[in-house]
Amino acid sequence: MVDQDVDKYTLALLNGLAQRIYYDKKEITDAVLKEEICPNMSDAQFDSVVSKTSGLLKSIVSVDMDLNQLEAFLVSQTKRKDSDLTEEQSKIYIRFWKSHRQNLFTESMIA
């Protein structure tokens, strides 16, 4: 997949997972996300990406990371041997978090 595609699907996946997890939009299933975001990816690969992305998102939201904490957390994730997270994807997480932090943290407290 081209880097630009990875950037695009990372942001789309973060948005979709946030809607499902924190705004209780049950209609946003893995199948819907796969169809909309990256239909050519294998099911196994997509399941792995969803699992990793939702895990990172939940970790970030659960402690309401400030930007310094988030940057340190993402740097540590990119350096892990078993991580597929790239520096570009880390920037997307940061951009996403800047836009959604307050709402997601508030929603996580309600849920």
Backbone as XML, in Angstrom:
<?xml version="1.0"?>
<chain id="A" units="angstrom">
  <residue number="1" name="MET">
    <atom name="N" x="0.837" y="-1.165" z="0.000"/>
    <atom name="CA" x="0.000" y="0.000" z="0.000"/>
    <atom name="C" x="0.893" y="1.242" z="0.000"/>
  </residue>
  <residue number="2" name="VAL">
    <atom name="N" x="0.545" y="2.237" z="-0.749"/>
    <atom name="CA" x="1.312" y="3.472" z="-0.828"/>
    <atom name="C" x="1.168" y="4.232" z="0.495"/>
  </residue>
  <residue number="3" name="ASP">
    <atom name="N" x="2.218" y="4.978" z="0.890"/>
    <atom name="CA" x="2.199" y="5.707" z="2.160"/>
    <atom name="C" x="0.969" y="6.584" z="2.311"/>
  </residue>
  <residue number="4" name="GLN">
    <atom name="N" x="0.591" y="7.262" z="1.237"/>
    <atom name="CA" x="-0.569" y="8.144" z="1.292"/>
    <atom name="C" x="-1.832" y="7.337" z="1.613"/>
  </residue>
  <residue number="5" name="ASP">
    <atom name="N" x="-1.930" y="6.141" z="1.069"/>
    <atom name="CA" x="-3.067" y="5.271" z="1.371"/>
    <atom name="C" x="-3.056" y="4.850" z="2.834"/>
  </residue>
  <residue number="6" name="VAL">
    <atom name="N" x="-1.886" y="4.536" z="3.352"/>
    <atom name="CA" x="-1.761" y="4.139" z="4.755"/>
    <atom name="C" x="-2.191" y="5.305" z="5.654"/>
  </residue>
  <residue number="7" name="ASP">
    <atom name="N" x="-1.761" y="6.506" z="5.320"/>
    <atom name="CA" x="-2.157" y="7.681" z="6.091"/>
    <atom name="C" x="-3.671" y="7.856" z="6.061"/>
  </residue>
  <residue number="8" name="LYS">
    <atom name="N" x="-4.240" y="7.713" z="4.893"/>
    <atom name="CA" x="-5.687" y="7.889" z="4.714"/>
    <atom name="C" x="-6.458" y="6.830" z="5.494"/>
  </residue>
  <residue number="9" name="TYR">
    <atom name="N" x="-6.032" y="5.563" z="5.398"/>
    <atom name="CA" x="-6.798" y="4.536" z="6.109"/>
    <atom name="C" x="-6.573" y="4.596" z="7.609"/>
  </residue>
  <residue number="10" name="THR">
    <atom name="N" x="-5.410" y="5.059" z="8.047"/>
    <atom name="CA" x="-5.168" y="5.187" z="9.481"/>
    <atom name="C" x="-6.133" y="6.196" z="10.092"/>
  </residue>
  <residue number="11" name="LEU">
    <atom name="N" x="-6.269" y="7.349" z="9.469"/>
    <atom name="CA" x="-7.184" y="8.362" z="9.978"/>
    <atom name="C" x="-8.636" y="7.891" z="9.893"/>
  </residue>
  <residue number="12" name="ALA">
    <atom name="N" x="-9.006" y="7.273" z="8.793"/>
    <atom name="CA" x="-10.370" y="6.762" z="8.634"/>
    <atom name="C" x="-10.660" y="5.683" z="9.674"/>
  </residue>
  <residue number="13" name="LEU">
    <atom name="N" x="-9.700" y="4.821" z="9.920"/>
    <atom name="CA" x="-9.888" y="3.752" z="10.905"/>
    <atom name="C" x="-10.015" y="4.326" z="12.314"/>
  </residue>
  <residue number="14" name="LEU">
    <atom name="N" x="-9.186" y="5.299" z="12.653"/>
    <atom name="CA" x="-9.298" y="5.950" z="13.960"/>
    <atom name="C" x="-10.678" y="6.579" z="14.136"/>
  </residue>
  <residue number="15" name="ASN">
    <atom name="N" x="-11.147" y="7.268" z="13.111"/>
    <atom name="CA" x="-12.471" y="7.889" z="13.182"/>
    <atom name="C" x="-13.564" y="6.846" z="13.340"/>
  </residue>
  <residue number="16" name="GLY">
    <atom name="N" x="-13.512" y="5.790" z="12.550"/>
    <atom name="CA" x="-14.518" y="4.740" z="12.616"/>
    <atom name="C" x="-14.525" y="4.025" z="13.952"/>
  </residue>
  <residue number="17" name="LEU">
    <atom name="N" x="-13.354" y="3.683" z="14.442"/>
    <atom name="CA" x="-13.270" y="2.997" z="15.736"/>
    <atom name="C" x="-13.735" y="3.898" z="16.876"/>
  </residue>
  <residue number="18" name="ALA">
    <atom name="N" x="-13.392" y="5.175" z="16.817"/>
    <atom name="CA" x="-13.854" y="6.114" z="17.844"/>
    <atom name="C" x="-15.379" y="6.189" z="17.850"/>
  </residue>
  <residue number="19" name="GLN">
    <atom name="N" x="-15.973" y="6.233" z="16.670"/>
    <atom name="CA" x="-17.437" y="6.278" z="16.581"/>
    <atom name="C" x="-18.053" y="5.021" z="17.199"/>
  </residue>
  <residue number="20" name="ARG">
    <atom name="N" x="-17.475" y="3.886" z="16.896"/>
    <atom name="CA" x="-18.020" y="2.624" z="17.397"/>
    <atom name="C" x="-17.800" y="2.456" z="18.898"/>
  </residue>
  <residue number="21" name="ILE">
    <atom name="N" x="-16.587" y="2.721" z="19.359"/>
    <atom name="CA" x="-16.237" y="2.460" z="20.748"/>
    <atom name="C" x="-16.815" y="3.507" z="21.701"/>
  </residue>
  <residue number="22" name="TYR">
    <atom name="N" x="-16.704" y="4.780" z="21.341"/>
    <atom name="CA" x="-17.047" y="5.832" z="22.287"/>
    <atom name="C" x="-18.398" y="6.494" z="22.037"/>
  </residue>
  <residue number="23" name="TYR">
    <atom name="N" x="-18.908" y="6.384" z="20.835"/>
    <atom name="CA" x="-20.213" y="6.975" z="20.528"/>
    <atom name="C" x="-21.270" y="5.908" z="20.291"/>
  </residue>
  <residue number="24" name="ASP">
    <atom name="N" x="-20.908" y="4.650" z="20.593"/>
    <atom name="CA" x="-21.832" y="3.523" z="20.558"/>
    <atom name="C" x="-22.548" y="3.339" z="19.221"/>
  </residue>
  <residue number="25" name="LYS">
    <atom name="N" x="-21.836" y="3.563" z="18.135"/>
    <atom name="CA" x="-22.400" y="3.364" z="16.796"/>
    <atom name="C" x="-22.136" y="1.919" z="16.385"/>
  </residue>
  <residue number="26" name="LYS">
    <atom name="N" x="-23.029" y="1.054" z="16.809"/>
    <atom name="CA" x="-22.879" y="-0.387" z="16.590"/>
    <atom name="C" x="-22.899" y="-0.771" z="15.109"/>
  </residue>
  <residue number="27" name="GLU">
    <atom name="N" x="-23.494" y="0.079" z="14.284"/>
    <atom name="CA" x="-23.557" y="-0.231" z="12.854"/>
    <atom name="C" x="-22.185" y="-0.138" z="12.169"/>
  </residue>
  <residue number="28" name="ILE">
    <atom name="N" x="-21.209" y="0.430" z="12.854"/>
    <atom name="CA" x="-19.854" y="0.512" z="12.306"/>
    <atom name="C" x="-19.106" y="-0.755" z="12.718"/>
  </residue>
  <residue number="29" name="THR">
    <atom name="N" x="-19.311" y="-1.792" z="11.964"/>
    <atom name="CA" x="-18.683" y="-3.090" z="12.239"/>
    <atom name="C" x="-17.326" y="-3.162" z="11.545"/>
  </residue>
  <residue number="30" name="ASP">
    <atom name="N" x="-16.565" y="-4.189" z="11.873"/>
    <atom name="CA" x="-15.293" y="-4.407" z="11.173"/>
    <atom name="C" x="-15.525" y="-4.580" z="9.676"/>
  </residue>
  <residue number="31" name="ALA">
    <atom name="N" x="-16.602" y="-5.279" z="9.321"/>
    <atom name="CA" x="-16.901" y="-5.507" z="7.904"/>
    <atom name="C" x="-17.165" y="-4.188" z="7.182"/>
  </residue>
  <residue number="32" name="VAL">
    <atom name="N" x="-17.892" y="-3.288" z="7.818"/>
    <atom name="CA" x="-18.165" y="-1.975" z="7.218"/>
    <atom name="C" x="-16.870" y="-1.185" z="7.082"/>
  </residue>
  <residue number="33" name="LEU">
    <atom name="N" x="-16.075" y="-1.185" z="8.142"/>
    <atom name="CA" x="-14.801" y="-0.459" z="8.093"/>
    <atom name="C" x="-13.904" y="-0.993" z="6.982"/>
  </residue>
  <residue number="34" name="LYS">
    <atom name="N" x="-13.808" y="-2.311" z="6.883"/>
    <atom name="CA" x="-12.957" y="-2.919" z="5.852"/>
    <atom name="C" x="-13.450" y="-2.547" z="4.462"/>
  </residue>
  <residue number="35" name="GLU">
    <atom name="N" x="-14.742" y="-2.648" z="4.256"/>
    <atom name="CA" x="-15.329" y="-2.326" z="2.948"/>
    <atom name="C" x="-15.067" y="-0.872" z="2.555"/>
  </residue>
  <residue number="36" name="GLU">
    <atom name="N" x="-15.204" y="0.024" z="3.526"/>
    <atom name="CA" x="-15.068" y="1.458" z="3.252"/>
    <atom name="C" x="-13.613" y="1.925" z="3.172"/>
  </residue>
  <residue number="37" name="ILE">
    <atom name="N" x="-12.765" y="1.327" z="3.985"/>
    <atom name="CA" x="-11.407" y="1.855" z="4.122"/>
    <atom name="C" x="-10.380" y="1.132" z="3.254"/>
  </residue>
  <residue number="38" name="CYS">
    <atom name="N" x="-10.353" y="-0.169" z="3.317"/>
    <atom name="CA" x="-9.347" y="-0.902" z="2.555"/>
    <atom name="C" x="-9.866" y="-2.282" z="2.164"/>
  </residue>
  <residue number="39" name="PRO">
    <atom name="N" x="-10.756" y="-2.297" z="1.181"/>
    <atom name="CA" x="-11.380" y="-3.558" z="0.780"/>
    <atom name="C" x="-10.407" y="-4.585" z="0.197"/>
  </residue>
  <residue number="40" name="ASN">
    <atom name="N" x="-9.252" y="-4.150" z="-0.251"/>
    <atom name="CA" x="-8.293" y="-5.077" z="-0.864"/>
    <atom name="C" x="-7.358" y="-5.751" z="0.136"/>
  </residue>
  <residue number="41" name="MET">
    <atom name="N" x="-7.433" y="-5.337" z="1.386"/>
    <atom name="CA" x="-6.589" y="-5.931" z="2.416"/>
    <atom name="C" x="-7.191" y="-7.277" z="2.822"/>
  </residue>
  <residue number="42" name="SER">
    <atom name="N" x="-6.340" y="-8.226" z="3.121"/>
    <atom name="CA" x="-6.854" y="-9.538" z="3.556"/>
    <atom name="C" x="-7.583" y="-9.388" z="4.890"/>
  </residue>
  <residue number="43" name="ASP">
    <atom name="N" x="-8.516" y="-10.288" z="5.145"/>
    <atom name="CA" x="-9.272" y="-10.243" z="6.397"/>
    <atom name="C" x="-8.343" y="-10.362" z="7.608"/>
  </residue>
  <residue number="44" name="ALA">
    <atom name="N" x="-7.394" y="-11.262" z="7.534"/>
    <atom name="CA" x="-6.473" y="-11.473" z="8.653"/>
    <atom name="C" x="-5.638" y="-10.219" z="8.919"/>
  </residue>
  <residue number="45" name="GLN">
    <atom name="N" x="-5.146" y="-9.607" z="7.867"/>
    <atom name="CA" x="-4.343" y="-8.397" z="8.023"/>
    <atom name="C" x="-5.200" y="-7.261" z="8.587"/>
  </residue>
  <residue number="46" name="PHE">
    <atom name="N" x="-6.424" y="-7.127" z="8.066"/>
    <atom name="CA" x="-7.305" y="-6.068" z="8.547"/>
    <atom name="C" x="-7.662" y="-6.284" z="10.018"/>
  </residue>
  <residue number="47" name="ASP">
    <atom name="N" x="-7.956" y="-7.517" z="10.398"/>
    <atom name="CA" x="-8.271" y="-7.819" z="11.793"/>
    <atom name="C" x="-7.111" y="-7.433" z="12.709"/>
  </residue>
  <residue number="48" name="SER">
    <atom name="N" x="-5.895" y="-7.695" z="12.263"/>
    <atom name="CA" x="-4.713" y="-7.347" z="13.034"/>
    <atom name="C" x="-4.587" y="-5.823" z="13.176"/>
  </residue>
  <residue number="49" name="VAL">
    <atom name="N" x="-4.801" y="-5.104" z="12.090"/>
    <atom name="CA" x="-4.713" y="-3.640" z="12.108"/>
    <atom name="C" x="-5.783" y="-3.063" z="13.035"/>
  </residue>
  <residue number="50" name="VAL">
    <atom name="N" x="-7.007" y="-3.571" z="12.951"/>
    <atom name="CA" x="-8.099" y="-3.093" z="13.809"/>
    <atom name="C" x="-7.760" y="-3.351" z="15.280"/>
  </residue>
  <residue number="51" name="SER">
    <atom name="N" x="-7.268" y="-4.527" z="15.576"/>
    <atom name="CA" x="-6.920" y="-4.873" z="16.947"/>
    <atom name="C" x="-5.845" y="-3.940" z="17.504"/>
  </residue>
  <residue number="52" name="LYS">
    <atom name="N" x="-4.802" y="-3.721" z="16.740"/>
    <atom name="CA" x="-3.712" y="-2.852" z="17.189"/>
    <atom name="C" x="-4.171" y="-1.402" z="17.318"/>
  </residue>
  <residue number="53" name="THR">
    <atom name="N" x="-4.936" y="-0.941" z="16.332"/>
    <atom name="CA" x="-5.395" y="0.448" z="16.349"/>
    <atom name="C" x="-6.350" y="0.695" z="17.506"/>
  </residue>
  <residue number="54" name="SER">
    <atom name="N" x="-7.300" y="-0.217" z="17.723"/>
    <atom name="CA" x="-8.241" y="-0.016" z="18.826"/>
    <atom name="C" x="-7.520" y="-0.111" z="20.169"/>
  </residue>
  <residue number="55" name="GLY">
    <atom name="N" x="-6.529" y="-0.984" z="20.269"/>
    <atom name="CA" x="-5.753" y="-1.082" z="21.505"/>
    <atom name="C" x="-5.008" y="0.206" z="21.818"/>
  </residue>
  <residue number="56" name="LEU">
    <atom name="N" x="-4.367" y="0.767" z="20.805"/>
    <atom name="CA" x="-3.655" y="2.034" z="21.001"/>
    <atom name="C" x="-4.632" y="3.148" z="21.361"/>
  </residue>
  <residue number="57" name="LEU">
    <atom name="N" x="-5.742" y="3.213" z="20.645"/>
    <atom name="CA" x="-6.736" y="4.256" z="20.892"/>
    <atom name="C" x="-7.275" y="4.159" z="22.322"/>
  </residue>
  <residue number="58" name="LYS">
    <atom name="N" x="-7.606" y="2.964" z="22.757"/>
    <atom name="CA" x="-8.125" y="2.779" z="24.120"/>
    <atom name="C" x="-7.078" y="3.173" z="25.166"/>
  </residue>
  <residue number="59" name="SER">
    <atom name="N" x="-5.820" y="2.849" z="24.906"/>
    <atom name="CA" x="-4.747" y="3.229" z="25.839"/>
    <atom name="C" x="-4.626" y="4.744" z="25.938"/>
  </residue>
  <residue number="60" name="ILE">
    <atom name="N" x="-4.689" y="5.400" z="24.811"/>
    <atom name="CA" x="-4.558" y="6.862" z="24.761"/>
    <atom name="C" x="-5.724" y="7.527" z="25.489"/>
  </residue>
  <residue number="61" name="VAL">
    <atom name="N" x="-6.930" y="7.066" z="25.202"/>
    <atom name="CA" x="-8.127" y="7.670" z="25.789"/>
    <atom name="C" x="-8.225" y="7.377" z="27.278"/>
  </residue>
  <residue number="62" name="SER">
    <atom name="N" x="-7.903" y="6.170" z="27.679"/>
    <atom name="CA" x="-8.109" y="5.776" z="29.084"/>
    <atom name="C" x="-7.328" y="6.624" z="30.076"/>
  </residue>
  <residue number="63" name="VAL">
    <atom name="N" x="-6.179" y="7.114" z="29.668"/>
    <atom name="CA" x="-5.394" y="7.962" z="30.576"/>
    <atom name="C" x="-5.425" y="9.429" z="30.170"/>
  </residue>
  <residue number="64" name="ASP">
    <atom name="N" x="-6.241" y="9.757" z="29.161"/>
    <atom name="CA" x="-6.381" y="11.139" z="28.703"/>
    <atom name="C" x="-5.014" y="11.797" z="28.507"/>
  </residue>
  <residue number="65" name="MET">
    <atom name="N" x="-4.189" y="11.167" z="27.679"/>
    <atom name="CA" x="-2.822" y="11.628" z="27.478"/>
    <atom name="C" x="-2.764" y="13.067" z="26.977"/>
  </residue>
  <residue number="66" name="ASP">
    <atom name="N" x="-1.848" y="13.837" z="27.576"/>
    <atom name="CA" x="-1.580" y="15.147" z="26.998"/>
    <atom name="C" x="-0.641" y="14.923" z="25.816"/>
  </residue>
  <residue number="67" name="LEU">
    <atom name="N" x="-0.351" y="15.972" z="25.066"/>
    <atom name="CA" x="0.436" y="15.783" z="23.839"/>
    <atom name="C" x="1.842" y="15.266" z="24.100"/>
  </residue>
  <residue number="68" name="ASN">
    <atom name="N" x="2.457" y="15.692" z="25.201"/>
    <atom name="CA" x="3.797" y="15.197" z="25.522"/>
    <atom name="C" x="3.768" y="13.701" z="25.837"/>
  </residue>
  <residue number="69" name="GLN">
    <atom name="N" x="2.780" y="13.290" z="26.619"/>
    <atom name="CA" x="2.639" y="11.869" z="26.940"/>
    <atom name="C" x="2.368" y="11.063" z="25.672"/>
  </residue>
  <residue number="70" name="LEU">
    <atom name="N" x="1.500" y="11.602" z="24.827"/>
    <atom name="CA" x="1.145" y="10.909" z="23.594"/>
    <atom name="C" x="2.365" y="10.728" z="22.704"/>
  </residue>
  <residue number="71" name="GLU">
    <atom name="N" x="3.138" y="11.785" z="22.538"/>
    <atom name="CA" x="4.336" y="11.687" z="21.700"/>
    <atom name="C" x="5.307" y="10.645" z="22.255"/>
  </residue>
  <residue number="72" name="ALA">
    <atom name="N" x="5.526" y="10.654" z="23.546"/>
    <atom name="CA" x="6.435" y="9.677" z="24.162"/>
    <atom name="C" x="5.895" y="8.256" z="23.990"/>
  </residue>
  <residue number="73" name="PHE">
    <atom name="N" x="4.600" y="8.085" z="24.187"/>
    <atom name="CA" x="3.966" y="6.786" z="24.031"/>
    <atom name="C" x="4.112" y="6.287" z="22.598"/>
  </residue>
  <residue number="74" name="LEU">
    <atom name="N" x="3.851" y="7.147" z="21.638"/>
    <atom name="CA" x="3.921" y="6.732" z="20.231"/>
    <atom name="C" x="5.355" y="6.448" z="19.791"/>
  </residue>
  <residue number="75" name="VAL">
    <atom name="N" x="6.300" y="7.215" z="20.289"/>
    <atom name="CA" x="7.713" y="6.936" z="19.977"/>
    <atom name="C" x="8.073" y="5.551" z="20.498"/>
  </residue>
  <residue number="76" name="SER">
    <atom name="N" x="7.643" y="5.247" z="21.709"/>
    <atom name="CA" x="7.952" y="3.926" z="22.264"/>
    <atom name="C" x="7.284" y="2.823" z="21.438"/>
  </residue>
  <residue number="77" name="GLN">
    <atom name="N" x="6.099" y="3.087" z="20.929"/>
    <atom name="CA" x="5.400" y="2.097" z="20.108"/>
    <atom name="C" x="6.104" y="1.879" z="18.769"/>
  </residue>
  <residue number="78" name="THR">
    <atom name="N" x="6.587" y="2.944" z="18.162"/>
    <atom name="CA" x="7.255" y="2.797" z="16.861"/>
    <atom name="C" x="8.581" y="2.054" z="16.985"/>
  </residue>
  <residue number="79" name="LYS">
    <atom name="N" x="9.188" y="2.109" z="18.170"/>
    <atom name="CA" x="10.484" y="1.453" z="18.356"/>
    <atom name="C" x="10.370" y="-0.012" z="18.757"/>
  </residue>
  <residue number="80" name="ARG">
    <atom name="N" x="9.154" y="-0.445" z="19.104"/>
    <atom name="CA" x="8.973" y="-1.847" z="19.466"/>
    <atom name="C" x="9.185" y="-2.739" z="18.249"/>
  </residue>
  <residue number="81" name="LYS">
    <atom name="N" x="9.821" y="-3.874" z="18.460"/>
    <atom name="CA" x="10.113" y="-4.785" z="17.356"/>
    <atom name="C" x="8.857" y="-5.371" z="16.736"/>
  </residue>
  <residue number="82" name="ASP">
    <atom name="N" x="7.829" y="-5.572" z="17.537"/>
    <atom name="CA" x="6.605" y="-6.187" z="17.034"/>
    <atom name="C" x="5.566" y="-5.165" z="16.562"/>
  </residue>
  <residue number="83" name="SER">
    <atom name="N" x="5.967" y="-3.908" z="16.442"/>
    <atom name="CA" x="5.036" y="-2.848" z="16.065"/>
    <atom name="C" x="5.138" y="-2.521" z="14.576"/>
  </residue>
  <residue number="84" name="ASP">
    <atom name="N" x="3.984" y="-2.301" z="13.973"/>
    <atom name="CA" x="3.940" y="-1.857" z="12.578"/>
    <atom name="C" x="3.709" y="-0.356" z="12.483"/>
  </residue>
  <residue number="85" name="LEU">
    <atom name="N" x="3.621" y="0.320" z="13.621"/>
    <atom name="CA" x="3.328" y="1.743" z="13.644"/>
    <atom name="C" x="4.516" y="2.532" z="13.098"/>
  </residue>
  <residue number="86" name="THR">
    <atom name="N" x="4.232" y="3.377" z="12.111"/>
    <atom name="CA" x="5.276" y="4.192" z="11.506"/>
    <atom name="C" x="5.275" y="5.594" z="12.111"/>
  </residue>
  <residue number="87" name="GLU">
    <atom name="N" x="6.315" y="6.331" z="11.832"/>
    <atom name="CA" x="6.398" y="7.710" z="12.300"/>
    <atom name="C" x="5.275" y="8.553" z="11.686"/>
  </residue>
  <residue number="88" name="GLU">
    <atom name="N" x="4.970" y="8.305" z="10.428"/>
    <atom name="CA" x="3.872" y="9.036" z="9.765"/>
    <atom name="C" x="2.532" y="8.724" z="10.415"/>
  </residue>
  <residue number="89" name="GLN">
    <atom name="N" x="2.305" y="7.465" z="10.745"/>
    <atom name="CA" x="1.065" y="7.095" z="11.420"/>
    <atom name="C" x="0.997" y="7.738" z="12.806"/>
  </residue>
  <residue number="90" name="SER">
    <atom name="N" x="2.131" y="7.841" z="13.475"/>
    <atom name="CA" x="2.175" y="8.511" z="14.781"/>
    <atom name="C" x="1.704" y="9.953" z="14.659"/>
  </residue>
  <residue number="91" name="LYS">
    <atom name="N" x="2.111" y="10.618" z="13.598"/>
    <atom name="CA" x="1.679" y="12.004" z="13.364"/>
    <atom name="C" x="0.170" y="12.072" z="13.159"/>
  </residue>
  <residue number="92" name="ILE">
    <atom name="N" x="-0.382" y="11.057" z="12.527"/>
    <atom name="CA" x="-1.830" y="11.014" z="12.316"/>
    <atom name="C" x="-2.551" y="10.821" z="13.645"/>
  </residue>
  <residue number="93" name="TYR">
    <atom name="N" x="-2.032" y="9.950" z="14.499"/>
    <atom name="CA" x="-2.611" y="9.773" z="15.836"/>
    <atom name="C" x="-2.606" y="11.097" z="16.595"/>
  </residue>
  <residue number="94" name="ILE">
    <atom name="N" x="-1.504" y="11.818" z="16.511"/>
    <atom name="CA" x="-1.388" y="13.100" z="17.210"/>
    <atom name="C" x="-2.412" y="14.094" z="16.661"/>
  </residue>
  <residue number="95" name="ARG">
    <atom name="N" x="-2.501" y="14.189" z="15.354"/>
    <atom name="CA" x="-3.477" y="15.089" z="14.728"/>
    <atom name="C" x="-4.903" y="14.696" z="15.135"/>
  </residue>
  <residue number="96" name="PHE">
    <atom name="N" x="-5.195" y="13.408" z="15.098"/>
    <atom name="CA" x="-6.508" y="12.909" z="15.496"/>
    <atom name="C" x="-6.792" y="13.273" z="16.951"/>
  </residue>
  <residue number="97" name="TRP">
    <atom name="N" x="-5.829" y="13.046" z="17.836"/>
    <atom name="CA" x="-6.016" y="13.283" z="19.254"/>
    <atom name="C" x="-6.215" y="14.768" z="19.548"/>
  </residue>
  <residue number="98" name="LYS">
    <atom name="N" x="-5.499" y="15.625" z="18.846"/>
    <atom name="CA" x="-5.680" y="17.070" z="19.022"/>
    <atom name="C" x="-7.123" y="17.472" z="18.721"/>
  </residue>
  <residue number="99" name="SER">
    <atom name="N" x="-7.694" y="16.854" z="17.725"/>
    <atom name="CA" x="-9.060" y="17.195" z="17.309"/>
    <atom name="C" x="-10.139" y="16.556" z="18.175"/>
  </residue>
  <residue number="100" name="HIS">
    <atom name="N" x="-9.861" y="15.394" z="18.740"/>
    <atom name="CA" x="-10.919" y="14.612" z="19.386"/>
    <atom name="C" x="-10.727" y="14.362" z="20.878"/>
  </residue>
  <residue number="101" name="ARG">
    <atom name="N" x="-9.645" y="14.824" z="21.442"/>
    <atom name="CA" x="-9.309" y="14.471" z="22.832"/>
    <atom name="C" x="-10.454" y="14.739" z="23.805"/>
  </residue>
  <residue number="102" name="GLN">
    <atom name="N" x="-10.934" y="15.954" z="23.855"/>
    <atom name="CA" x="-11.934" y="16.317" z="24.852"/>
    <atom name="C" x="-13.208" y="15.486" z="24.711"/>
  </residue>
  <residue number="103" name="ASN">
    <atom name="N" x="-13.701" y="15.358" z="23.496"/>
    <atom name="CA" x="-14.938" y="14.605" z="23.277"/>
    <atom name="C" x="-14.767" y="13.124" z="23.610"/>
  </residue>
  <residue number="104" name="LEU">
    <atom name="N" x="-13.665" y="12.535" z="23.187"/>
    <atom name="CA" x="-13.465" y="11.102" z="23.435"/>
    <atom name="C" x="-13.296" y="10.820" z="24.913"/>
  </residue>
  <residue number="105" name="PHE">
    <atom name="N" x="-12.546" y="11.657" z="25.602"/>
    <atom name="CA" x="-12.358" y="11.431" z="27.030"/>
    <atom name="C" x="-13.693" y="11.588" z="27.770"/>
  </residue>
  <residue number="106" name="THR">
    <atom name="N" x="-14.465" y="12.597" z="27.401"/>
    <atom name="CA" x="-15.782" y="12.801" z="28.013"/>
    <atom name="C" x="-16.682" y="11.602" z="27.751"/>
  </residue>
  <residue number="107" name="GLU">
    <atom name="N" x="-16.720" y="11.127" z="26.513"/>
    <atom name="CA" x="-17.545" y="9.973" z="26.168"/>
    <atom name="C" x="-17.093" y="8.716" z="26.897"/>
  </residue>
  <residue number="108" name="SER">
    <atom name="N" x="-15.786" y="8.580" z="27.095"/>
    <atom name="CA" x="-15.279" y="7.385" z="27.782"/>
    <atom name="C" x="-15.685" y="7.394" z="29.258"/>
  </residue>
  <residue number="109" name="MET">
    <atom name="N" x="-15.875" y="8.554" z="29.826"/>
    <atom name="CA" x="-16.308" y="8.667" z="31.218"/>
    <atom name="C" x="-17.797" y="8.327" z="31.350"/>
  </residue>
  <residue number="110" name="ILE">
    <atom name="N" x="-18.558" y="8.618" z="30.330"/>
    <atom name="CA" x="-20.000" y="8.346" z="30.332"/>
    <atom name="C" x="-20.277" y="6.862" z="30.155"/>
  </residue>
  <residue number="111" name="ALA">
    <atom name="N" x="-19.479" y="6.233" z="29.286"/>
    <atom name="CA" x="-19.717" y="4.817" z="28.940"/>
    <atom name="C" x="-19.493" y="3.872" z="30.078"/>
  </residue>
</chain>
